[in-house]
Amino acid sequence: SQSANALVGGSRALEAGWLTLLKLVGQPALTLMLARAFGLDPFWAFSAAVLSGLPTGALSFVLAQKYKIYVVRASAIILASTVASALTLSVMLAWLKP
């Protein structure tokens, strides 16, 4: 059973951290790479990268709660990705220009 402090330290915190990093950095990088490989217009490639860099959506929590699995992890990743996306999206918007 998962407790409220299940993500304080240890492997679960590490898991939430790398999943958040993968969502906020890896997914936009892959999206941008594929968009450019397929010759997408720079505006649309930029738009796709920004959209893929948004924080994890609440649907993951809804599904976790419905199936009663990884509820604490899903909420932790949603929180972490929402907070961290303020930085990653700012960097992405400053670095990438349509």
C-alpha positions as CSV (number, residue, x, y, z in Angstrom):
1,S,0.0,0.0,0.0
2,Q,1.2,3.5,-0.8
3,S,1.4,6.1,1.9
4,A,1.3,9.8,1.5
5,N,5.1,10.1,2.1
6,A,5.9,7.2,-0.3
7,L,7.9,9.5,-2.5
8,V,10.1,11.2,0.1
9,G,13.6,10.2,-0.8
10,G,14.7,6.9,-2.2
11,S,14.0,5.2,-5.5
12,R,10.5,6.5,-5.9
13,A,11.7,10.1,-5.8
14,L,14.3,9.2,-8.3
15,E,11.7,7.6,-10.5
16,A,9.5,10.7,-10.4
17,G,12.5,12.8,-11.3
18,W,13.7,11.0,-14.3
19,L,10.1,10.5,-15.6
20,T,9.6,14.3,-15.3
21,L,12.9,15.0,-17.0
22,L,12.0,12.6,-19.8
23,K,8.6,14.3,-20.2
24,L,9.8,17.8,-20.2
25,V,13.2,17.5,-22.0
26,G,13.3,14.2,-23.9
27,Q,9.8,14.3,-25.4
28,P,10.2,17.8,-26.9
29,A,13.7,17.0,-28.2
30,L,12.4,13.9,-29.9
31,T,9.4,15.8,-31.3
32,L,11.6,18.6,-32.7
33,M,14.0,16.0,-34.2
34,L,11.1,14.2,-35.9
35,A,9.4,17.4,-37.0
36,R,12.6,18.5,-38.7
37,A,13.3,15.1,-40.2
38,F,9.9,15.1,-41.8
39,G,10.5,18.7,-43.1
40,L,7.8,20.3,-41.1
41,D,7.6,24.1,-41.4
42,P,9.6,25.7,-38.6
43,F,6.5,27.3,-37.1
44,W,4.8,24.0,-36.8
45,A,7.9,22.2,-35.6
46,F,8.3,24.8,-32.9
47,S,4.6,24.5,-32.0
48,A,4.8,20.7,-31.8
49,A,7.9,20.9,-29.5
50,V,6.3,23.4,-27.2
51,L,3.1,21.4,-26.9
52,S,5.0,18.2,-26.2
53,G,6.9,20.0,-23.5
54,L,3.8,20.8,-21.5
55,P,3.4,19.2,-18.0
56,T,1.9,15.8,-17.6
57,G,-1.9,15.9,-17.8
58,A,-4.3,15.0,-15.1
59,L,-5.7,12.1,-17.1
60,S,-2.8,10.0,-15.9
61,F,-4.0,10.6,-12.3
62,V,-7.6,9.8,-13.3
63,L,-6.6,6.5,-14.8
64,A,-4.3,5.7,-11.9
65,Q,-7.1,6.3,-9.5
66,K,-9.7,4.4,-11.6
67,Y,-7.5,1.3,-11.7
68,K,-6.1,1.9,-8.2
69,I,-2.4,1.7,-9.2
70,Y,0.4,4.2,-8.9
71,V,-1.9,6.9,-7.7
72,V,0.8,8.6,-5.5
73,R,3.4,8.4,-8.3
74,A,1.0,9.8,-10.9
75,S,0.2,12.8,-8.6
76,A,3.9,13.3,-7.8
77,I,4.8,13.4,-11.5
78,I,2.0,15.7,-12.3
79,L,3.1,18.1,-9.5
80,A,6.8,17.8,-10.4
81,S,6.3,18.3,-14.1
82,T,4.0,21.3,-13.6
83,V,6.5,23.1,-11.3
84,A,9.5,22.2,-13.5
85,S,7.7,23.2,-16.7
86,A,7.9,26.8,-15.7
87,L,11.6,26.6,-16.2
88,T,11.8,24.2,-19.2
89,L,9.1,26.0,-21.2
90,S,10.8,29.4,-20.5
91,V,14.1,28.0,-21.8
92,M,12.5,26.4,-24.8
93,L,10.6,29.6,-25.7
94,A,13.8,31.6,-25.4
95,W,16.0,29.1,-27.3
96,L,13.6,28.0,-30.0
97,K,12.2,30.7,-32.3
98,P,9.7,30.0,-35.0
